[in-house]
């Protein structure tokens, strides 16, 4: 298994990017990999949706960089998934062209106080979310359940996602 880390940060900005140079690097990593590859960055991928529109200010990876990432996945079957944590929530979507998972992982500092494990086995990779176990961490996490309530956001539903967003298998391609 190869983990390919991408620096998606734009200094001073909340949005992120993947440049053509980074996409070329990821393409080369996938071409040379002896086994499966999971790419990871900080910012979640923009994914085209029916009726959706591209936004220059998307709160994640810029759509152009998101497309570059998906293009690599189309060319390189070694690339199994992209994983990020910028949104502090659990959510799995499917890339538009390649159909591989683009994963958002909850955070350790806020509710639900989680981290993700990837178990590699002969048939694929199992993504498993774990909740913090120390009493202090759990107490802090629980105190964050009402984040954004003043804005009408149910943070628990937003951050936790469904069980299938937290635990799933990524098959080999």
C-alpha positions in Angstrom: 0.0 0.0 0.0 1.2 3.5 -0.9 -0.1 6.6 0.9 0.4 9.6 -1.3 0.2 12.9 0.6 -0.8 16.0 -1.2 -0.3 19.5 0.2 -3.6 21.1 -0.7 -3.1 24.3 1.3 -3.1 27.8 -0.2 -1.4 30.0 2.4 -3.8 32.5 3.9 -6.9 30.9 2.3 -9.6 28.4 3.6 -9.9 26.8 0.1 -7.4 24.4 -1.3 -5.9 23.2 -4.6 -4.2 20.5 -6.4 -1.9 21.8 -9.1 -1.0 20.2 -12.5 2.5 19.5 -11.1 1.0 17.7 -8.1 -1.4 15.7 -10.4 1.6 14.7 -12.5 3.5 13.6 -9.4 0.5 11.5 -8.2 0.2 10.0 -11.6 3.8 8.9 -11.5 3.4 7.5 -7.9 0.4 5.5 -9.1 2.2 4.3 -12.2 5.2 3.1 -10.2 3.3 1.6 -7.2 3.6 -2.1 -6.7 0.1 -2.1 -5.0 -2.8 0.1 -4.2 -2.5 3.8 -3.5 -4.7 6.1 -1.3 -4.1 9.8 -1.8 -4.7 12.1 1.1 -4.9 15.9 1.4 -6.4 18.4 3.8 -9.2 19.7 1.6 -12.1 17.7 0.5 -12.7 17.2 -3.2 -15.3 19.1 -5.2 -17.5 16.6 -7.0 -19.8 17.5 -9.8 -23.5 17.0 -9.1 -26.6 17.1 -11.4 -27.7 20.7 -11.4 -24.6 21.8 -9.3 -22.3 24.5 -10.4 -18.6 25.0 -10.2 -17.5 27.6 -7.8 -14.2 29.5 -7.6 -14.7 29.8 -3.9 -15.7 26.2 -3.1 -14.8 25.4 0.6 -12.5 22.6 -0.4 -10.4 21.7 -3.4 -10.9 24.1 -6.3 -13.0 22.3 -9.0 -10.1 22.4 -11.5 -7.8 20.5 -9.1 -10.6 18.2 -8.2 -10.9 17.3 -11.9 -7.2 16.7 -12.1 -7.4 14.3 -9.2 -10.3 12.4 -10.9 -8.4 12.3 -14.2 -5.5 10.6 -12.4 -7.9 8.0 -11.0 -9.3 7.4 -14.5 -5.8 6.6 -15.8 -4.4 4.8 -12.8 -6.3 1.9 -11.4 -3.8 1.7 -8.5 -5.5 4.8 -7.0 -8.3 3.5 -4.8 -9.5 6.7 -3.0 -8.8 10.2 -1.9 -9.2 11.1 1.8 -9.4 14.5 3.5 -10.5 16.0 6.8 -11.2 19.8 6.1 -14.9 19.6 6.8 -14.6 17.8 10.2 -17.3 15.3 9.1 -17.8 11.8 7.9 -19.0 11.6 4.3 -18.2 9.5 1.3 -19.0 10.4 -2.2 -18.0 9.1 -5.6 -15.7 10.8 -8.0 -17.6 11.8 -11.2 -15.5 10.1 -13.8 -13.5 7.3 -12.1 -16.2 6.3 -9.6 -13.7 5.8 -6.8 -14.5 7.1 -3.2 -13.7 10.6 -2.1 -13.7 10.5 1.7 -14.2 13.1 4.3 -13.1 12.1 7.8 -14.4 13.5 11.1 -11.9 15.3 13.3 -10.3 14.5 16.6 -10.8 17.9 18.2 -14.6 18.4 17.8 -17.7 16.1 17.9 -17.6 13.2 17.3 -13.9 13.1 18.3 -12.8 10.5 15.8 -9.9 9.2 13.7 -9.8 6.8 10.8 -8.0 3.6 10.3 -7.3 1.8 7.0 -7.0 -1.9 7.3 -5.3 -3.4 4.2 -6.2 -6.9 3.2 -6.0 -9.0 0.0 -9.4 -7.9 -1.3 -9.2 -4.2 -0.6 -9.0 -1.6 2.2 -11.4 -1.3 5.1 -12.0 2.3 6.3 -13.0 2.2 10.0 -13.7 5.3 12.1 -12.9 5.1 15.7 -14.1 7.4 18.5 -11.6 8.8 21.1 -11.6 6.8 24.3 -10.0 9.0 26.9 -12.6 10.6 29.3 -11.1 14.0 28.8 -11.3 13.8 25.0 -14.8 12.5 25.1 -16.0 15.2 27.4 -14.5 17.9 25.1 -16.0 16.2 22.0 -19.5 16.1 23.7 -19.2 19.8 24.6 -18.9 20.5 20.8 -22.2 18.9 19.9 -23.9 22.3 19.6 -21.3 23.9 17.3 -23.1 26.1 14.7 -26.5 25.7 16.4 -27.0 29.4 16.3 -26.8 29.1 12.5 -29.4 26.4 12.4 -27.0 23.6 11.7 -27.4 20.2 13.5 -23.7 19.6 14.0 -24.3 16.0 15.2 -26.0 15.0 12.0 -23.5 16.9 9.9 -20.4 15.6 11.6 -21.3 12.1 12.4 -22.7 11.1 9.0 -24.2 7.6 8.5 -22.6 4.4 9.5 -21.8 3.7 5.9 -19.9 7.1 5.8 -17.7 5.9 8.7 -17.1 2.2 8.0 -16.8 0.7 4.6 -14.6 -1.4 2.2 -12.8 0.1 -0.7 -12.3 -2.7 -3.2 -9.2 -3.1 -5.3 -9.7 -2.0 -8.9 
